[in-house]
Amino acid sequence: MSLSNQNGRALETAYLLTFVAFAKLHNKNIVVDKNSSYHAAKTAWEATTSEMQKVFLTSATAGLNAILDAEPMIFGGESDDLEVRIQPDQAGQAGDVRDILVVRSTLGWEIGLSVKNNHFAVKHSRLSSKLDFGAKWFDIPCSQEYWDDITPIFSYLATEKKNGLAWSELPAKEDDVYVPLLNAFLAEINRSYATHSTTLPRNMVEYLIGKFDFYKAIGVNNKRLTKVQPYNLRGTLNKSAGAKNPKLIIPISPLPSRIISVGFKPDSKNTVEVFMDEGWQFSFRIHNASTKVEASLKFDVQIIGMPANIICIDYKWE
């Protein structure tokens, strides 16, 4: 397990421990689902230094304090048990980016948290000779034109992989691989949008952001703060608990309905940008994820713009 993966799982454990501690303060029963994801996170926690455990607990405490102001249902209302569970990694592949679920099943209520440690990227999707990104990203299979465009690129990479070359040994990595592959990627988005303009923008954002509303909580350790960003795109967050209303109001933010433009980032050969209405903007930086050449490449996807009413709460650590 890589250090970043270990830290991410350890932070999930810190949130579970913080939920348990907060439940005791509120005299609430809490049930932790000890599934396989729980045990994987617990193993990562036990492999983490005591110093970093304290950092993660502080980060989780700040994140949960911020979320409690928006979600009185966590500890308010009737006395049914609060359930918390860590989701399996497969959930993300199915469009559910929430790492932790907080559930009150008898009330038919749940919220989700995506918790990150010094990590701001949205997705790390791949392109390869066989991966149909159109079907996966926006439910529109890629066209034959796309496969024809990318075939010579990945054939070239397959040959150089057999030759045992490192990416740094390719004579013109950007011009021979990155630029033509990104051009094929953009052309396929344009083709699909031309025939599915009413569904593609929303589906694409739901793939990138997630198909469920959630709170994204990012621990920024060097600044000693936790950034909490609610994605309330369907209005399922921020519910009252009986007569107890949220202290913090989370507006419902719109999903896009149009693509405005797609193209290369100025002066870049490895990053393209997609601009949609309602303020949604994404950058896609393609890169090799290994030293040696392999016949696939990875995207680092970042949000560079979003609806103006999506708030970000910076909660300083005590």
BELQUI-V49362 format. One record per backbone hydrogen bond with DSSP energy under -0.5 kcal/mol. CO is the residue of the C=O (numbers start at 1). NH is the residue of the N-H. If there is no record, write none. Layout:
co=(CO/CO)
nh=(NH/NH)
This chain:
co=(2/3/4/5/6/7/8/9/10/11/12/13/14/15/16/17/18/19/20/21/22/23/24/29/30/31/31/32/33/35/36/37/38/39/40/41/42/43/45/49/50/51/52/53/54/55/56/57/58/59/60/61/62/63/64/65/66/67/67/69/69/71/72/72/82/83/84/85/88/89/89/90/91/91/92/95/95/99/100/101/101/102/103/104/104/105/109/111/112/113/113/113/114/116/116/123/125/127/131/132/133/134/134/135/143/144/145/146/147/148/150/151/152/153/154/155/156/157/158/159/160/161/165/166/167/170/172/173/173/174/177/178/179/180/181/182/183/184/185/186/187/188/189/190/191/192/192/196/196/199/200/201/202/203/204/205/205/206/214/214/215/215/216/216/217/217/218/218/219/219/220/220/220/221/224/225/226/226/227/227/228/229/230/231/231/232/239/240/241/243/244/249/258/258/261/263/265/270/271/272/273/274/275/275/276/277/280/281/281/282/283/283/284/284/285/287/291/294/295/297/298/299/300/301/301/302/302/305/307/309/312/313/313/314/315)
nh=(6/7/8/9/10/11/12/13/14/15/16/17/18/19/20/21/22/23/24/25/26/28/27/82/32/33/84/34/35/39/40/41/42/43/44/45/46/47/48/53/54/55/56/57/58/59/60/61/62/63/64/65/66/67/68/69/70/70/71/247/248/74/75/76/31/103/33/101/91/92/93/94/94/96/95/97/211/87/113/85/103/111/83/107/109/108/104/102/215/99/100/115/217/118/219/301/299/297/133/136/137/138/140/139/147/148/149/150/151/152/154/155/156/157/158/159/160/161/162/163/165/164/293/169/170/173/176/177/178/179/181/182/183/184/185/186/187/188/189/190/191/192/193/194/195/195/196/199/200/203/204/205/206/207/208/209/210/210/216/231/114/217/218/229/116/219/220/227/118/221/223/224/225/224/317/220/228/315/218/229/313/216/232/214/233/253/73/242/244/245/241/251/260/277/275/273/268/286/265/284/263/282/260/261/279/280/276/304/305/274/285/302/272/286/300/298/167/296/129/127/287/301/285/122/123/283/304/281/310/311/314/228/315/316/226)
